[in-house]
Amino acid sequence: MQPTLTAIREVMCEHIYPLEPDFLAPETGFRDLLPRLEAVRRVVKERGLWAPHLPEAYGGMGLSLSEFALVSEELGRSPLGHYAFNCQAPDVGNMELLLEHGTPAQKEKFLLPLARGEIRSCFSMTEPDHPGSNPAWMAATAVREGDHYRIEGHKWFTSSAEGAAFAIVMVITNPDASRYRRASMLIVPLDTPGFRVVRNIPVMGHPGEDYHSHAEVRYENCRVPVENLLGPEGHGFALAQERLGPGRIHHCMRWIGICERAFDLMCRRAATRQVAPGRTLGEQGVVQAWIAESRAEINAARMLVLHAARRIDEVGQYAARDDISIIKFYVAGVLQRVLDRAIQVHGALGVTDDTPLAYWYRHERAARIYDGPDEVHKIALARRILRAYAPESSER
């Protein structure tokens, strides 16, 4: 893996970090960078680093989840890293779903162009009127009418919908079934009549654009053919859980990459910023404590995530569910603390967009919310742990 990681670092330094000032500048945005990002993507393909998560048959590197975790950390050091290598969320999860559960026709129409980087996609599950922490409870429906499904629903935080070619939407198709058999997943091309982007949702004042955006969308008499059903009808919840397990590895290692970049910026600032003639910020005891605490927490977080990735590779994500819950809330907390310390060390500079710290602080606060709030993971983990201590019967 080391040669691969070295090659990735070279691309990051040569081609991706130089794009960050324009990405962060208020007068430009992601869309302005697309021509230059496409040039970087060509370099990535030429160097054999494209789509590390996909099998070689689909143009990828064929890495295991544990190997991809290491790649995700490197790419996470820049807001543009994953996109440049075509392994960005939500596309990475949609590719994995289509790879495992798509029909040959679905793979030909949706997966192959996604794998080649010719199109983007979005994932449409969260609803404004229902808690995302309870994915078994939602209002969006799809009623089968002949050879079509008619979709009605209101979704939001459908990430990257602007400019995407299709959505994978989770809807109720079997309302009378058991709780975890009511939902299904459907593929919806975004040019389908009845699909409407209401707005890009401002995240702490920034609505974003194109790939870097989160949309509120409505499905209004939106009809798709039955062959757009992904997996069996009624298996939407199971597919969502299958998507989220590896997805948490992807996110957590990306967060660790952010932490490493923030740590590096913090240390450079502490070592060079003078607070008085001849005295640097790094000589302050409290700053030294922040640096030590951050180093320990980042190292611990990495070990936890790599352990969880190995467990998923070896025994599957159901058996590794405790490990997955642990990394979700632990790494999200480390991310928030490290970013906060780095901003504090930078002082006023830290809240500007002259460094990526403020961008990450705005957009990654949600790490403790999406894919299940920290509190839900803690409760679920504690309940599973306590079962081992419970009496075998009420008589004991």
C-alpha positions as CSV (number, residue, x, y, z in Angstrom):
1,M,0.0,0.0,0.0
2,Q,2.8,2.4,0.7
3,P,3.7,3.1,-3.0
4,T,0.0,3.8,-3.6
5,L,-0.2,6.2,-0.7
6,T,2.9,7.9,-1.9
7,A,1.6,8.3,-5.4
8,I,-1.7,9.8,-4.0
9,R,0.3,12.3,-1.9
10,E,2.1,13.4,-5.0
11,V,-1.1,14.1,-6.8
12,M,-2.5,15.9,-3.8
13,C,0.5,18.2,-3.6
14,E,1.0,18.8,-7.3
15,H,-2.6,19.2,-8.4
16,I,-5.2,19.4,-5.6
17,Y,-3.9,21.6,-2.8
18,P,-3.2,24.4,-5.3
19,L,-6.9,24.5,-6.1
20,E,-8.1,25.1,-2.5
21,P,-7.7,28.9,-2.4
22,D,-10.0,29.3,-5.4
23,F,-12.4,26.7,-3.9
24,L,-12.6,28.6,-0.6
25,A,-12.7,32.1,-2.1
26,P,-16.2,33.7,-2.0
27,E,-16.1,35.0,-5.5
28,T,-15.5,31.5,-7.0
29,G,-16.9,28.1,-6.2
30,F,-17.0,24.4,-7.1
31,R,-18.5,25.0,-10.5
32,D,-15.7,27.3,-11.5
33,L,-13.2,24.6,-10.6
34,L,-14.8,21.9,-12.7
35,P,-12.6,22.3,-15.8
36,R,-9.4,22.1,-13.7
37,L,-10.8,19.2,-11.6
38,E,-11.5,17.3,-14.8
39,A,-7.9,17.8,-15.8
40,V,-6.8,16.4,-12.4
41,R,-9.1,13.4,-12.8
42,R,-7.4,12.6,-16.1
43,V,-4.1,12.7,-14.2
44,V,-5.5,10.3,-11.6
45,K,-6.6,7.9,-14.3
46,E,-3.3,8.0,-16.1
47,R,-1.5,7.1,-12.8
48,G,-3.8,4.2,-12.1
49,L,-5.3,5.7,-9.0
50,W,-8.9,6.0,-10.2
51,A,-11.9,4.8,-8.2
52,P,-9.9,2.9,-5.5
53,H,-13.0,1.2,-4.1
54,L,-14.2,-0.4,-7.4
55,P,-13.1,-3.7,-8.8
56,E,-10.6,-3.6,-11.7
57,A,-13.3,-4.8,-14.0
58,Y,-15.1,-1.5,-13.5
59,G,-11.9,0.6,-14.0
60,G,-11.1,0.8,-10.3
61,M,-8.1,-0.3,-8.1
62,G,-9.9,-3.2,-6.5
63,L,-8.8,-2.3,-2.9
64,S,-10.3,-4.0,0.1
65,L,-12.2,-1.9,2.6
66,S,-9.2,-1.8,4.9
67,E,-7.0,-0.7,2.1
68,F,-9.4,1.9,0.9
69,A,-9.6,3.3,4.5
70,L,-6.0,4.3,4.3
71,V,-6.6,6.0,0.9
72,S,-9.6,7.8,2.3
73,E,-7.5,9.3,5.0
74,E,-5.0,10.7,2.5
75,L,-7.8,12.1,0.3
76,G,-9.6,13.6,3.3
77,R,-6.8,16.1,3.8
78,S,-8.5,18.3,1.1
79,P,-12.2,19.1,0.5
80,L,-11.5,18.2,-3.1
81,G,-9.6,14.9,-2.6
82,H,-12.3,12.3,-2.9
83,Y,-14.0,14.0,-5.9
84,A,-10.7,14.1,-7.8
85,F,-10.3,10.3,-7.4
86,N,-14.0,9.5,-8.1
87,C,-14.7,8.0,-4.7
88,Q,-16.8,10.8,-3.2
89,A,-20.0,10.4,-1.2
90,P,-22.8,9.8,-2.1
91,D,-21.5,8.4,-5.4
92,V,-19.2,5.9,-3.6
93,G,-22.2,4.3,-1.7
94,N,-24.4,4.3,-4.8
95,M,-21.7,2.6,-6.8
96,E,-21.4,-0.1,-4.1
97,L,-25.2,-0.6,-4.0
98,L,-25.4,-0.9,-7.8
99,L,-22.4,-3.2,-7.9
100,E,-24.0,-5.6,-5.4
101,H,-27.7,-5.3,-6.2
102,G,-28.1,-3.7,-9.6
103,T,-29.5,-5.7,-12.5
104,P,-27.3,-6.0,-15.6
105,A,-29.4,-3.3,-17.3
106,Q,-29.0,-1.0,-14.2
107,K,-25.3,-1.5,-14.2
108,E,-25.0,-0.7,-17.9
109,K,-27.2,2.4,-17.7
110,F,-26.2,3.8,-14.3
111,L,-23.1,2.1,-12.7
112,L,-20.7,2.2,-15.7
113,P,-21.0,5.9,-16.5
114,L,-20.8,6.6,-12.7
115,A,-17.6,4.5,-12.5
116,R,-16.1,6.3,-15.5
117,G,-16.8,9.6,-13.8
118,E,-19.1,10.8,-16.7
119,I,-22.0,11.5,-14.4
120,R,-22.8,12.0,-10.7
121,S,-25.6,10.7,-8.5
122,C,-27.4,11.5,-5.2
123,F,-29.0,9.6,-2.4
124,S,-32.5,10.6,-1.3
125,M,-33.6,9.2,2.1
126,T,-33.7,12.0,4.8
127,E,-37.1,13.8,5.2
128,P,-37.7,17.1,6.9
129,D,-40.7,15.8,8.8
130,H,-39.3,12.6,10.1
131,P,-36.1,12.0,12.1
132,G,-33.2,10.6,10.1
133,S,-32.2,8.5,13.2
134,N,-35.3,6.3,12.5
135,P,-34.9,5.3,8.8
136,A,-37.7,2.8,9.2
137,W,-40.2,5.6,9.6
138,M,-40.8,7.9,6.6
139,A,-43.7,9.4,4.6
140,A,-42.5,9.2,1.0
141,T,-44.3,6.5,-0.9
142,A,-44.1,4.7,-4.2
143,V,-47.3,3.0,-5.4
144,R,-47.1,0.4,-8.2
145,E,-49.4,1.2,-11.1
146,G,-49.0,-1.3,-13.9
147,D,-45.4,-1.3,-15.1
148,H,-44.5,1.9,-13.2
149,Y,-44.1,3.2,-9.7
150,R,-45.7,6.6,-8.8
151,I,-43.5,8.4,-6.2
152,E,-44.9,11.1,-3.9
153,G,-42.6,12.5,-1.2
154,H,-40.6,15.4,0.3
155,K,-36.9,14.8,1.0
156,W,-34.1,17.0,2.0
157,F,-30.3,16.8,2.4
158,T,-30.3,14.9,-0.8
159,S,-26.6,15.7,-1.1
160,S,-25.2,16.7,-4.5
161,A,-28.5,16.7,-6.3
162,E,-27.6,19.8,-8.3
163,G,-26.0,18.5,-11.5
164,A,-26.6,14.8,-10.7
165,A,-27.9,12.4,-13.3
166,F,-30.0,10.2,-11.1
167,A,-31.1,9.6,-7.5
168,I,-31.5,6.5,-5.5
169,V,-34.6,7.2,-3.4
170,M,-35.9,5.3,-0.4
171,V,-39.7,5.1,-0.2
172,I,-42.5,3.1,1.4
173,T,-43.8,0.5,-1.1
174,N,-45.3,-2.0,1.3
175,P,-47.1,0.0,4.1
176,D,-48.7,-3.1,5.6
177,A,-45.5,-5.1,5.9
178,S,-43.4,-5.4,9.1
179,R,-41.5,-2.4,10.1
180,Y,-38.2,-3.2,8.3
181,R,-39.9,-4.6,5.1
182,R,-42.0,-1.5,4.2
183,A,-39.4,0.5,2.2
184,S,-37.7,0.0,-1.2
185,M,-35.1,1.8,-3.2
186,L,-35.8,3.1,-6.7
187,I,-33.5,4.7,-9.2
188,V,-34.9,8.0,-10.4
189,P,-33.2,9.9,-13.3
190,L,-33.4,13.6,-12.4
191,D,-34.9,14.5,-15.7
192,T,-38.0,12.5,-14.8
193,P,-41.2,14.6,-14.8
194,G,-42.2,15.2,-11.2
195,F,-38.8,15.4,-9.7
196,R,-38.1,18.9,-8.5
197,V,-35.2,20.5,-6.7
198,V,-36.7,23.1,-4.3
199,R,-33.5,24.7,-3.2
200,N,-29.9,24.1,-2.1
201,I,-30.1,24.2,1.7
202,P,-27.8,26.7,3.3
203,V,-25.4,25.1,5.7
204,M,-24.4,27.7,8.2
205,G,-25.1,30.4,5.6
206,H,-23.6,28.6,2.6
207,P,-25.9,27.0,0.1
208,G,-23.1,25.6,-2.0
209,E,-23.4,24.6,-5.6
210,D,-23.1,21.6,-7.9
211,Y,-21.4,18.6,-6.1
212,H,-20.8,20.7,-2.9
213,S,-24.5,21.2,-2.0
214,H,-27.4,19.6,-0.2
215,A,-30.8,19.8,-1.8
216,E,-34.4,19.9,-0.7
217,V,-36.4,17.9,-3.3
218,R,-40.0,16.9,-4.0
219,Y,-41.4,13.9,-5.8
220,E,-44.8,14.9,-7.3
221,N,-46.5,12.3,-9.4
222,C,-43.0,11.1,-10.3
223,R,-43.2,7.9,-12.3
224,V,-40.4,5.4,-13.0
225,P,-40.5,2.0,-14.6
226,V,-40.6,-1.1,-12.3
227,E,-37.2,-2.1,-13.7
228,N,-35.8,0.8,-11.8
229,L,-36.4,-1.0,-8.5
230,L,-33.0,-1.6,-6.9
231,G,-32.9,-5.0,-5.1
232,P,-36.1,-6.8,-4.0
233,E,-39.2,-4.8,-3.1
234,G,-39.4,-4.3,0.7
235,H,-35.6,-4.6,1.1
236,G,-34.8,-0.8,1.2
237,F,-34.0,-0.7,4.9
238,A,-31.6,-3.7,4.6
239,L,-29.9,-2.0,1.6
240,A,-29.6,1.3,3.5
241,Q,-27.9,-0.5,6.4
242,E,-25.6,-2.3,4.0
243,R,-24.7,1.0,2.4
244,L,-24.1,2.8,5.8
245,G,-21.6,0.3,7.3
246,P,-18.7,0.7,4.8
247,G,-19.9,4.3,4.4
248,R,-19.0,5.0,8.0
249,I,-15.5,3.7,7.4
250,H,-15.2,6.0,4.4
251,H,-16.4,9.0,6.4
252,C,-14.4,8.3,9.5
253,M,-11.1,7.9,7.6
254,R,-11.9,11.1,5.7
255,W,-12.5,12.8,9.1
256,I,-9.1,11.5,10.2
257,G,-7.5,13.0,7.1
258,I,-9.1,16.3,8.0
259,C,-7.8,16.0,11.6
260,E,-4.3,15.4,10.3
261,R,-4.4,18.4,8.0
262,A,-5.8,20.5,10.9
263,F,-3.1,19.2,13.2
264,D,-0.4,20.0,10.7
265,L,-1.7,23.6,10.3
266,M,-2.0,24.0,14.1
267,C,1.6,22.8,14.8
268,R,3.0,25.0,12.0
269,R,1.1,28.0,13.4
270,A,2.2,27.3,17.0
271,A,5.8,26.9,16.0
272,T,6.0,30.1,14.0
273,R,3.5,32.6,15.4
274,Q,5.2,35.0,17.8
275,V,3.1,36.3,20.7
276,A,5.9,38.5,21.9
277,P,9.4,39.2,20.5
278,G,11.2,35.9,20.6
279,R,8.3,33.9,22.1
280,T,6.2,31.6,20.0
281,L,2.6,30.4,20.6
282,G,3.9,26.9,20.9
283,E,5.7,27.8,24.1
284,Q,2.4,28.3,25.8
285,G,1.5,25.3,28.1
286,V,-2.1,25.2,27.0
287,V,-1.2,25.0,23.3
288,Q,1.3,22.2,24.1
289,A,-1.5,20.3,25.9
290,W,-3.8,20.8,22.8
291,I,-1.1,19.4,20.5
292,A,-0.5,16.4,22.8
293,E,-4.2,15.6,23.2
294,S,-4.9,15.9,19.5
295,R,-2.0,13.6,18.6
296,A,-3.2,11.0,21.0
297,E,-6.9,11.2,19.9
298,I,-6.1,11.1,16.2
299,N,-3.9,8.0,16.6
300,A,-6.5,6.3,18.7
301,A,-9.3,7.1,16.2
302,R,-7.2,5.7,13.3
303,M,-6.6,2.4,15.1
304,L,-10.3,2.1,16.0
305,V,-11.4,2.7,12.4
306,L,-8.8,0.3,10.8
307,H,-9.9,-2.3,13.3
308,A,-13.5,-1.8,12.4
309,A,-12.6,-2.0,8.7
310,R,-10.8,-5.3,9.2
311,R,-13.7,-6.7,11.1
312,I,-16.1,-5.8,8.3
313,D,-13.7,-7.5,5.8
314,E,-13.4,-10.6,7.9
315,V,-16.8,-11.2,9.5
316,G,-19.2,-8.8,7.8
317,Q,-20.8,-5.6,9.0
318,Y,-23.5,-7.2,11.1
319,A,-21.0,-8.9,13.3
320,A,-18.9,-5.7,13.4
321,R,-21.8,-3.4,14.3
322,D,-20.4,-2.6,17.7
323,D,-17.1,-1.5,16.2
324,I,-19.1,0.6,13.6
325,S,-21.1,2.4,16.3
326,I,-17.9,3.1,18.3
327,I,-16.1,4.8,15.5
328,K,-19.1,6.8,14.4
329,F,-19.4,8.8,17.6
330,Y,-15.8,8.6,18.8
331,V,-14.2,9.9,15.5
332,A,-16.9,12.6,15.1
333,G,-16.0,13.9,18.5
334,V,-12.3,13.9,17.8
335,L,-12.9,15.7,14.6
336,Q,-14.8,18.5,16.3
337,R,-12.2,18.9,19.1
338,V,-9.2,18.9,16.8
339,L,-10.8,21.5,14.5
340,D,-11.8,23.7,17.4
341,R,-8.2,23.6,18.8
342,A,-6.7,24.3,15.4
343,I,-9.0,27.3,14.9
344,Q,-8.2,28.6,18.4
345,V,-4.5,28.4,17.8
346,H,-4.9,30.3,14.5
347,G,-6.8,33.1,16.3
348,A,-8.7,35.5,14.0
349,L,-7.1,33.8,11.0
350,G,-8.8,30.5,12.0
351,V,-12.3,31.8,11.3
352,T,-11.4,33.2,7.8
353,D,-11.4,31.2,4.6
354,D,-7.7,31.8,4.2
355,T,-7.2,28.2,5.5
356,P,-9.7,25.3,5.1
357,L,-10.3,25.2,8.9
358,A,-13.4,27.4,8.9
359,Y,-14.9,25.5,5.9
360,W,-14.5,22.2,7.7
361,Y,-15.8,23.6,10.9
362,R,-19.0,24.7,9.1
363,H,-19.6,21.6,7.1
364,E,-18.3,18.9,9.4
365,R,-20.2,19.8,12.5
366,A,-22.9,17.6,11.0
367,A,-20.6,14.6,11.4
368,R,-22.2,14.2,14.8
369,I,-25.7,14.1,13.2
370,Y,-25.7,12.4,9.9
371,D,-25.5,8.6,9.5
372,G,-27.2,8.4,12.9
373,P,-26.7,11.0,15.7
374,D,-23.9,10.2,18.2
375,E,-26.5,9.6,20.9
376,V,-28.3,6.9,18.9
377,H,-25.1,5.0,18.4
378,K,-24.1,5.3,22.0
379,I,-27.5,4.0,23.2
380,A,-27.5,1.1,20.7
381,L,-24.0,0.1,21.7
382,A,-24.7,0.3,25.4
383,R,-27.8,-1.9,25.0
384,R,-25.9,-4.5,23.1
385,I,-23.1,-4.5,25.8
386,L,-25.6,-4.8,28.6
387,R,-27.3,-7.8,27.1
388,A,-24.2,-9.8,28.0
389,Y,-24.8,-8.9,31.7
390,A,-28.5,-9.4,31.8
391,P,-30.0,-12.3,33.8
392,E,-30.9,-15.3,31.6
393,S,-34.5,-15.1,33.0
394,S,-36.6,-12.8,35.1
395,E,-36.3,-15.3,38.0
396,R,-32.6,-14.7,38.4
